[in-house]
Amino acid sequence: MGFSSWFRDLGVPWKVSISVLGGVVVVSSAYGLYRCYVHQKEQPQDKTSLRDETVSEISEKKVLVLGIEGSGKSTFLAALAQHDSPITSAEREGTTPTEGFHVVCVSTEGVSLNVWEIGGKFQSYWPNFVNDTSVIVYAIDSSDPALFDKSKHALLEILSDVKLKGVPLVLLICKQDLKEARPVQEVVKFLGVETLSSDRQIGVAAFQILANGEVSGLQEAKHLILNFCK
């Protein structure tokens, strides 16, 4: 299948952004994303090859990051791309809503995490990306209670997809650094975590960027993701 057909199957002309961490060359084109997507299938099957043995030791997992527009998904991926380095105010202010999708590939603790963020305004296309998902990360803006209902509706709708049955969920409670932010427990209760956890594992991470640019909650989120991938 050609890359043009692959993108056409997604149902929308996507704008692509990719960051690859852990010593891998950065890919920044649509074709590059397609190659990244099918790369594993094209690996040589000779099990006697030292290179293949090394590849086989690395577990690849797909992490799907969702949330309505402005929920904090792009900032979360930016923090992942920074290798835990502080995020400057200029970088934070320069973060714009994703037009399409954004992929960050992170290799850590013997696991290769392919983290896919899908733009919040393209909610109707989210189901196109759920195949082979190991963990869902759902971001919610804790500083805007007026959007809690919309965010909860979007979450319940995507979790109803049969392909995501039983897939672990990480609730990313974002923007806890803002004075308008509601307490984590209040947001979690509103989302009805007790009901959601009836058929899947659920973890909660409070995510915020402190005044000095330090990221709080990133390690907790990564820890949850890695544990759910095992």
N, C-alpha and C positions, 0 to 999 in steps of 0.2 A: 504494500500500500504506500503510495506517495504521500509526502508530508502535506501537500495541498488538500488531499482527500481527508487526511486525519483532522486537519483544522476545520474543514467543511463539515465533518461529522459532529463537531462541537456545536454547530448551529449559530455561530457568531464570529465576526472577524476580530480576533483577540489581539490586544496589545500585550507584548511579552516583556517580562523583566526577569532575569535569572542571576543568582549569585551562587557560586560554588566555593565551599570552604574546605579546608584541610589539604591544601596543596594542589587542588585540581584547577585547571585553567577555567577562567570565567567564560560562560557562553552567553551571548546577548542577542541572538537572532531566533526567529521562529523555527528555522530549520534546525538550529542548534538544539532547541528544546525538543523537537521531534526525535533527534538522534539520542538525546539524553533519555527520552521516554522509552525507546526501544533498545537501548544499549545492552541491557542485560540479556535480551533474547538473542543478540548477535554474537555473544561471547563464544569462542571456540569450545567444543565439547570434549576435547582431549583431556581426560582426567589425569594423565601422567605429567601434564605441563605444570611446572612450578608456579607459573603465573595464574593458571586456573585454580590451583590449590589455594593460592592466596586469596583470590576472588571469592572462592567458596566459603572461606572463613568469615567473610563480612556479610552480615545480615542486612538486607535492604528493606526498609519499611517506609510506607507512604503515610504522611501526616497531613490531614486536610484541615486548614484553618478557615473558619467561616465566621460570619457575623454581619449584621446590617452595616450600611455605610457609616463611617465615622466611629466605629466601635473600638478601634485601637489595634486592628490586625496588622496594618503596615508598620506601626511602631514596634510591635512585637517582633516582626521579621527583621526589622532594622537592628534591633537589639541582638538577635541571633547572629546577624552578619557582622556585628562588631566584636565578636569573641569576648563578650562581657566587658568591653571597654566602655567608658562613659559616653553618653550621647550628648553632644553639644546642643545648645538652644537653637543654633542655626540649622542643625540637622533635624531637630524635632519639628521646627517650624516649616522646614522644607519638605516634610513628609506629606504627600498628597494621596487622596483615595486612589486605590488601584483600579485602573481602567483595563479590566480583563483579568489576568492572573499573574502571580509573582511566585517564583520558585526559588527556594534556598536549599542547597544540598549540604548537610552537615554530617561529618564523620566523627563519631565519638564513642568511646567504650566498645569498640568492635561492631558498632551499628552505624549504617549509613541511612540517615534520615532525609528523605526527600519531602520537604515541607512545602505544600502547595497552599497559597493564599488566593482565594477567589473573591473578586470584587463584590462588595455588598449590594451594589445597584443591579447586579446580574443574578439575583437570587433564583430566577426561573431557570438558570442554566446550571445551578449547583449540582443537580442530579447527574449531569453529564460527567462529573469528576469523581463520583463516589466509588467506582470500582477499585478493588484491591486496597482499600483504606484500612490501615492498622489502628490509627487513633484519630479521633476528631478533636480539634481544639476550637471551642466556640467562645468568641470574644463578646463582651457586653460592656457598654459605656456606663459605669456606675454613677457618673455625674449627671445623667439625664434621665430621671425617672419617667418623664413623659414618653420615652421611647421603650420602656420596659415591656409593655404589652406587645409592641411590634416585634421586638427582639425575641420574646418568648414564642410568639406565633411562628416566626421563621425557624426557630430551633425545633419546635415540635413537628413542623412540617417536614424538615429534612430528616429527622430521626425516624419518621414513619416509613422511610424508604427501606424496603425489604433487604437491600444490599448492605445496609448499615446495621442490621439486627445484631445485637450483641457486641458491636464495636465500642471499645472504651471511649469515654468522653472526658475531656479536661475543660472545665469552665474557667475561662480567663476573665477575671473581674478587673477591668481596666480603669485607668485614670483615677486611681485611689489617691493620687497626690493633689487632686483638685478639691477645693473647699466645699464644693457642691456634692461631692461623692457620698453616696449612701454606704453604710456599713456592709461589709462582705456578707455577713449573716442575713441581712435584710434582702439583699439581691438573690442569694441562694434560696431563701425561703420563697421569694416571689416566683422563681423559676420552677419550683416544685421538685427539688432534687430527690426527695424520697420516692416520688412516683417514677421519676426518670431512672432511678437506680434499680428498679425491679428486674430489669433484663440486661443490665450492663454495668461495668465498673465505672465509677465517676470520681474524679479528683477536682479540687478547687485550688486555684492559685490567684492571689491578689497581685496585680501587676501595676507598677507605677514608675515614673521617672522622677527622681529626687532633684532638689534644687541644684545640686552639684553635678548633675548629669548621670549619677550612679543609677543603675537599674535595679529595682527591687522586685522580686518575684520571678525573675527569669530562671534562676537555678531551680526553684521549686517546680516551675512548669516543665523544665527539661527533665527533672528527676521523675515526675509523673509520667511523662511521655515515654521515657526509656523503660520504666517499670511495666507500663502497659504493653510495650512492644515485646517483652520477653515471653 
